[in-house]
Amino acid sequence: MPNKPAAAKALRQTKKHTARNRAIQAKLEIALKQARRAITAQAKEAGVNVKAAIKSLDRAYQKGVIKKNTAARKKSRLMKALHAIAKK
């Protein structure tokens, strides 16, 4: 237990931030998984799923859950895979 009021407030803030970050991370992972599955299956809705995943990546970056280059790398790989199945 924190001994000072400031430490107690910091603990409360940490719990809130952790819960928010975990929720954003979970939504991101679900979106990425759905996009990858759609690309692998060469589904027609792959473009929609990739767009949703990119939106989740941007949101996670804006909230500070992931870093800028991590978001850029994942977006680049998703788009590369999407374009590869579009060429076939």
N, CA, C and O of each residue as an XYZ file, in Angstrom:
352
protein
N       0.834     -1.184      0.000
C       0.000      0.000      0.000
C       0.880      1.250      0.000
O       1.914      1.306      0.666
N       0.446      2.237     -0.757
C       1.202      3.495     -0.785
C       1.073      4.231      0.548
O       0.032      4.182      1.202
N       2.135      4.901      0.928
C       2.145      5.634      2.190
C       1.730      7.092      2.030
O       1.287      7.719      2.993
N       1.866      7.624      0.850
C       1.573      9.043      0.631
C       0.396      9.191     -0.325
O       0.150      8.320     -1.159
N      -0.327     10.295     -0.199
C      -1.463     10.512     -1.105
C      -1.063     10.533     -2.579
O      -1.804     10.040     -3.429
N       0.090     11.093     -2.881
C       0.545     11.145     -4.277
C       0.809      9.735     -4.806
O       0.522      9.437     -5.965
N       1.350      8.881     -3.960
C       1.607      7.504     -4.376
C       0.290      6.756     -4.581
O       0.179      5.930     -5.487
N      -0.703      7.043     -3.748
C      -2.012      6.409     -3.899
C      -2.657      6.841     -5.215
O      -3.255      6.025     -5.916
N      -2.533      8.124     -5.547
C      -3.075      8.623     -6.813
C      -2.354      7.986     -7.999
O      -2.982      7.609     -8.988
N      -1.039      7.870     -7.891
C      -0.264      7.254     -8.971
C      -0.701      5.809     -9.185
O      -0.772      5.340    -10.321
N      -0.991      5.108     -8.101
C      -1.449      3.721     -8.199
C      -2.806      3.652     -8.900
O      -3.027      2.780     -9.740
N      -3.711      4.566     -8.557
C      -5.026      4.609     -9.208
C      -4.881      4.899    -10.700
O      -5.548      4.278    -11.528
N      -4.018      5.835    -11.030
C      -3.802      6.186    -12.432
C      -3.210      5.015    -13.208
O      -3.605      4.744    -14.342
N      -2.267      4.333    -12.587
C      -1.622      3.202    -13.243
C      -2.636      2.118    -13.565
O      -2.593      1.526    -14.643
N      -3.546      1.857    -12.639
C      -4.576      0.838    -12.880
C      -5.468      1.230    -14.053
O      -5.805      0.388    -14.886
N      -5.850      2.499    -14.123
C      -6.697      2.972    -15.223
C      -5.963      2.877    -16.556
O      -6.512      2.394    -17.547
N      -4.723      3.340    -16.568
C      -3.940      3.322    -17.805
C      -3.695      1.891    -18.283
O      -3.771      1.604    -19.477
N      -3.400      1.003    -17.339
C      -3.146     -0.387    -17.690
C      -4.380     -1.025    -18.295
O      -4.290     -1.743    -19.291
N      -5.532     -0.767    -17.698
C      -6.781     -1.330    -18.223
C      -7.061     -0.806    -19.627
O      -7.456     -1.567    -20.510
N      -6.856      0.503    -19.834
C      -7.094      1.088    -21.155
C      -6.132      0.505    -22.186
O      -6.536      0.145    -23.292
N      -4.859      0.417    -21.815
C      -3.859     -0.097    -22.746
C      -4.120     -1.552    -23.114
O      -3.953     -1.940    -24.270
N      -4.525     -2.355    -22.141
C      -4.811     -3.766    -22.425
C      -6.000     -3.912    -23.357
O      -6.002     -4.769    -24.241
N      -7.017     -3.071    -23.158
C      -8.194     -3.137    -24.024
C      -7.824     -2.761    -25.456
O      -8.249     -3.424    -26.403
N      -7.042     -1.711    -25.616
C      -6.618     -1.279    -26.948
C      -5.749     -2.345    -27.597
O      -5.897     -2.627    -28.786
N      -4.849     -2.935    -26.830
C      -3.963     -3.976    -27.351
C      -4.765     -5.210    -27.772
O      -4.469     -5.824    -28.797
N      -5.771     -5.570    -26.988
C      -6.587     -6.738    -27.311
C      -7.362     -6.506    -28.607
O      -7.413     -7.390    -29.463
N      -7.967     -5.321    -28.760
C      -8.690     -5.005    -29.989
C      -7.752     -5.012    -31.193
O      -8.122     -5.459    -32.279
N      -6.552     -4.518    -30.989
C      -5.561     -4.483    -32.063
C      -5.197     -5.893    -32.503
O      -5.157     -6.183    -33.699
N      -4.934     -6.762    -31.550
C      -4.544     -8.134    -31.887
C      -5.667     -8.858    -32.618
O      -5.411     -9.614    -33.555
N      -6.915     -8.631    -32.195
C      -8.053     -9.260    -32.864
C      -8.150     -8.763    -34.304
O      -8.349     -9.554    -35.226
N      -8.010     -7.466    -34.493
C      -8.101     -6.893    -35.842
C      -6.986     -7.418    -36.739
O      -7.224     -7.744    -37.902
N      -5.775     -7.500    -36.206
C      -4.652     -8.010    -36.996
C      -4.856     -9.483    -37.352
O      -4.568     -9.900    -38.474
N      -5.350    -10.261    -36.403
C      -5.575    -11.680    -36.649
C      -6.633    -11.878    -37.733
O      -6.471    -12.720    -38.616
N      -7.713    -11.104    -37.665
C      -8.762    -11.217    -38.679
C      -8.242    -10.815    -40.055
O      -8.579    -11.450    -41.054
N      -7.437     -9.781    -40.113
C      -6.878     -9.338    -41.393
C      -5.948    -10.396    -41.971
O      -6.009    -10.695    -43.164
N      -5.096    -10.959    -41.135
C      -4.162    -11.989    -41.620
C      -4.909    -13.221    -42.104
O      -4.556    -13.803    -43.129
N      -5.951    -13.622    -41.361
C      -6.740    -14.786    -41.784
C      -7.433    -14.526    -43.115
O      -7.472    -15.405    -43.977
N      -7.975    -13.333    -43.288
C      -8.660    -13.000    -44.538
C      -7.684    -13.000    -45.704
O      -8.015    -13.453    -46.800
N      -6.488    -12.495    -45.467
C      -5.469    -12.476    -46.526
C      -5.050    -13.902    -46.867
O      -4.925    -14.249    -48.041
N      -4.834    -14.721    -45.854
C      -4.414    -16.102    -46.083
C      -5.476    -16.876    -46.847
O      -5.161    -17.670    -47.732
N      -6.738    -16.640    -46.500
C      -7.841    -17.326    -47.170
C      -8.193    -16.680    -48.503
O      -9.046    -17.187    -49.231
N      -7.552    -15.577    -48.824
C      -7.810    -14.809    -50.039
C      -9.290    -14.446    -50.143
O      -9.898    -14.523    -51.211
N      -9.847    -14.050    -49.002
C     -11.263    -13.691    -48.936
C     -11.502    -12.343    -49.607
O     -10.599    -11.516    -49.732
N     -12.742    -12.149    -50.032
C     -13.092    -10.896    -50.701
C     -13.111     -9.729    -49.722
O     -12.873     -8.586    -50.112
N     -13.395    -10.013    -48.444
C     -13.444     -8.943    -47.448
C     -12.077     -8.659    -46.835
O     -11.997     -7.981    -45.811
N     -11.011     -9.159    -47.434
C      -9.664     -8.933    -46.912
C      -9.336     -7.444    -46.867
O      -8.713     -6.979    -45.913
N      -9.743     -6.705    -47.869
C      -9.481     -5.264    -47.901
C     -10.143     -4.535    -46.751
O      -9.557     -3.626    -46.163
N     -11.372     -4.936    -46.429
C     -12.107     -4.317    -45.324
C     -11.416     -4.642    -43.996
O     -11.273     -3.780    -43.129
N     -10.995     -5.895    -43.856
C     -10.324     -6.308    -42.618
C      -8.979     -5.612    -42.450
O      -8.612     -5.228    -41.339
N      -8.253     -5.450    -43.535
C      -6.964     -4.763    -43.471
C      -7.179     -3.297    -43.116
O      -6.417     -2.730    -42.333
N      -8.199     -2.689    -43.680
C      -8.500     -1.292    -43.369
C      -8.830     -1.129    -41.884
O      -8.397     -0.165    -41.253
N      -9.593     -2.066    -41.330
C      -9.934     -2.025    -39.904
C      -8.689     -2.216    -39.043
O      -8.543     -1.574    -38.003
N      -7.792     -3.101    -39.478
C      -6.556     -3.341    -38.726
C      -5.666     -2.100    -38.735
O      -5.055     -1.758    -37.723
N      -5.597     -1.434    -39.878
C      -4.788     -0.219    -39.976
C      -5.364      0.872    -39.079
O      -4.619      1.614    -38.440
N      -6.679      0.965    -39.034
C      -7.323      1.936    -38.155
C      -6.984      1.634    -36.695
O      -6.718      2.548    -35.915
N      -6.995      0.348    -36.328
C      -6.644     -0.042    -34.961
C      -5.179      0.254    -34.659
O      -4.843      0.670    -33.550
N      -4.313      0.040    -35.639
C      -2.898      0.343    -35.458
C      -2.684      1.831    -35.224
O      -1.926      2.229    -34.339
N      -3.355      2.643    -36.018
C      -3.224      4.094    -35.864
C      -3.740      4.542    -34.500
O      -3.142      5.401    -33.852
N      -4.851      3.953    -34.072
C      -5.433      4.308    -32.782
C      -4.490      3.908    -31.645
O      -4.299      4.671    -30.697
N      -3.906      2.722    -31.739
C      -2.989      2.261    -30.704
C      -1.755      3.157    -30.645
O      -1.233      3.428    -29.564
N      -1.293      3.613    -31.801
C      -0.150      4.525    -31.812
C      -0.522      5.863    -31.185
O       0.244      6.409    -30.391
N      -1.681      6.391    -31.531
C      -2.121      7.671    -30.987
C      -2.232      7.623    -29.468
O      -1.929      8.602    -28.786
N      -2.664      6.490    -28.948
C      -2.841      6.346    -27.496
C      -1.544      5.967    -26.782
O      -1.510      5.882    -25.554
N      -0.485      5.741    -27.545
C       0.799      5.439    -26.935
C       0.984      3.994    -26.539
O       1.886      3.672    -25.766
N       0.138      3.115    -27.060
C       0.237      1.697    -26.716
C       1.359      1.035    -27.506
O       2.064      0.170    -26.987
N       1.524      1.444    -28.763
C       2.632      0.940    -29.574
C       3.405      2.129    -30.133
O       2.912      3.257    -30.153
N       4.615      1.858    -30.580
C       5.458      2.923    -31.118
C       5.146      3.171    -32.590
O       4.544      2.339    -33.268
N       5.568      4.323    -33.055
C       5.287      4.770    -34.421
C       5.821      3.792    -35.465
O       5.101      3.415    -36.390
N       7.068      3.384    -35.320
C       7.657      2.497    -36.322
C       7.056      1.100    -36.283
O       7.000      0.416    -37.305
N       6.607      0.676    -35.107
C       5.941     -0.621    -35.004
C       4.650     -0.588    -35.802
O       4.359     -1.518    -36.555
N       3.882      0.468    -35.644
C       2.634      0.619    -36.405
C       2.933      0.670    -37.900
O       2.252      0.021    -38.694
N       3.936      1.429    -38.279
C       4.287      1.558    -39.695
C       4.731      0.223    -40.276
O       4.351     -0.121    -41.396
N       5.522     -0.524    -39.537
C       6.004     -1.821    -40.009
C       4.847     -2.795    -40.211
O       4.783     -3.486    -41.228
N       3.937     -2.848    -39.247
C       2.808     -3.777    -39.344
C       1.872     -3.380    -40.486
O       1.365     -4.245    -41.201
N       1.643     -2.076    -40.660
C       0.797     -1.612    -41.761
C       1.441     -1.971    -43.100
O       0.763     -2.420    -44.024
N       2.738     -1.770    -43.193
C       3.444     -2.063    -44.432
C       3.350     -3.542    -44.787
O       3.120     -3.892    -45.945
N       3.525     -4.401    -43.805
C       3.465     -5.840    -44.069
C       2.056     -6.291    -44.446
O       1.883     -7.156    -45.304
N       1.051     -5.699    -43.801
C      -0.331     -6.034    -44.156
C      -0.630     -5.629    -45.595
O      -1.194     -6.410    -46.361
N      -0.256     -4.420    -45.956
C      -0.536     -3.939    -47.309
C       0.240     -4.734    -48.356
O      -0.274     -5.004    -49.441
N       1.463     -5.103    -48.032
C       2.272     -5.905    -48.951
C       1.592     -7.249    -49.219
O       1.528     -7.706    -50.361
N       1.086     -7.874    -48.158
C       0.401     -9.154    -48.306
C      -0.908     -8.998    -49.069
O      -1.260     -9.848    -49.887
N      -1.632     -7.909    -48.800
C      -2.899     -7.671    -49.492
C      -2.665     -7.469    -50.989
O      -3.406     -8.011    -51.809
N      -1.658     -6.706    -51.343
C      -1.354     -6.461    -52.753
C      -0.863     -7.734    -53.436
O      -1.085     -7.925    -54.632
N      -0.201     -8.597    -52.686
C       0.287     -9.850    -53.268
C      -0.883    -10.745    -53.688
O      -0.835    -11.379    -54.742
N      -1.938    -10.796    -52.856
C      -3.068    -11.642    -53.260
C      -3.917    -10.955    -54.335
O      -4.629    -11.624    -55.084
N      -3.844     -9.641    -54.409
C      -4.597     -8.916    -55.438
C      -4.007     -9.167    -56.818
O      -4.727     -9.173    -57.816
N      -2.693     -9.373    -56.873
C      -2.023     -9.615    -58.159
C      -2.333    -10.993    -58.724
O      -2.277    -11.211    -59.934
N      -2.663    -11.925    -57.822
C      -2.893    -13.310    -58.278
C      -4.190    -13.471    -59.022
O      -4.517    -14.573    -59.463
